[in-house]
Every structure is written in structure tokens, then in C-alpha cells.
């Protein structure tokens, strides 16, 4: 079986630790850029993005190039998917060109899992519907570890549209494997009660001030309007109840860090004052995205 990376749920804690440890070798220090290591020279990574992306797609491409691999990018609008070709036919066409791995984002939950059962090429899940975004959780974990030194025992509040968030699901799986205390917070329509049973150590909270009290990490999520027919409330009202502002930072642990996977909507789920503050790890997350994806691709390509 090819060594795909489909989700955090199916990874052992030791496998996650290995990826996070290997990531350190690729992190730039001081004014350096990402090291060019050439461990994957001659290999081809296909980035097949059937949903839009800025951070994930560009960082996978940089990561593959830094490892010495060649890259090819396919998008839904620029490919024959827009002419009605099925996903399986598109992927089989790409596989016939002998890539070493396929990085795939798709709006359907489970799409990479389905394809991995039919293809001989390893697949890396770059986000499937509302299900998982494993490399996002890995880069988030690397960012927390760099700043806080541990995951175990930390209180992490994940706030926003939990229901539609693959980032939330992957983070819950990862953080629970490492013994973090996870508080999920959002309006009732975006935080169904069954979310409490995803993993151990999860509680639900509908009041944002209670969610952030004493917390070590605040992770904000946008409302995914592209997956919702009716917004839960007007934007201004949403910001009043679930938008992160300086008054929330003052309720949290004195060393709290603020995270957001992006894309962020300033003035909706987060204020510019907080997003641009010393507490914000948002650009560190982006930077760690390249190093984590180098470690993930190397693991998949050098199996
Ligand atoms: N965090 C994330 O997945 O961002 P993109 O949609 O820009 O890739």
C-alpha cells in the first residue's frame, strides 16, 4: 500500500511526533530561507486542487521544490473537470503520467480516502470537505510547540464555525492524542452537540467569554459561507458575540497565543488589533506550513 497521509485520526501519536521532529530540520532560522535539501530529486509531486487555496497550495509547491522534486499544479477551473470529466478519470489520467505523489484538495469529505483505495500513487490530503485538513493541524501543533514548549495540559479554545471546519476536526484529533484540554465554542447552529464526542478531552461552550477564560491558545475560525445556506446571524452581530477582541485576550492566560488558519475576515471573527498584535501567530503558522509540508512530502516520497 502507498504511504498516503489522509487524516490525523488514523495517525499514531508516535508518527505525529516523528513528522513534527523532522519539521524542525526544515525551519529557517534568523534571516535564512527554507533549506534546499534535494532528498527527493527526480520525483514529481502533482498538486490537484479542486477547491481554492492560497496557503496550502503555495506551501506544498514550495515544499516539494525545496526537496528537489518537480511539481505540477492542476485546478478544477483550469482542467478538464470543468468539461465534465469525473474525479476518478481525472486522477487516473494524472497517475498515467507517473507522479510520485498527489496532493489533493476536494470539497467532498472522503474524496482522498476513496481515491487512495483505487490508486497506486500515495495521496496527501490537503483538505477534504468538512472532514480533515491534516497538514494544517500538524503546522498548528508545530507552532504551539515552538511557542509553548508542550501540548499536554494546555487549554486550547477553538472558536467559530466548528461544524464546517476540517481544521477544527484535525486539530481536535491531534490535540486530544497529546492530552490537551479542548474547548469548542461557537453559535449553537455551528456547534452541534455531537462535536463533543469526536475525541477525548473536548467540551462545548456557547459563551465566548467563558471559552477564553484562562486559555493558553485561542484558535479562531471563519464562518464558511460557501458551505452554509443561511448565515447564523448578521456580520456585525456575529462579531459582537464571537469576534475575538482585546477584551477577550485580557481574560485568557497572560501568555496566550492567537492562531487562525486563514483566510481570515478582519472585523468578522477577529479584530485587526488582535490579528496584528504580538500575541498573533498567524504568519508563523504560514511559515511553519512550508516546513511541515516538507516533512510530510519527504515521508510520503521516501517510503
Ligand atoms: N489554511 C488553509 O487551508 O488556507 P488556504 O485555503 O489558503 O489553503
Boltz pocket constraint, residues with backbone or C-beta under 6 A from the ligand:
constraints:
  - pocket:
      binder: B
      contacts: [[A, 52], [A, 53], [A, 54], [A, 55], [A, 56], [A, 57], [A, 126], [A, 127], [A, 133], [A, 136], [A, 261], [A, 262], [A, 263]]
      max_distance: 6.0
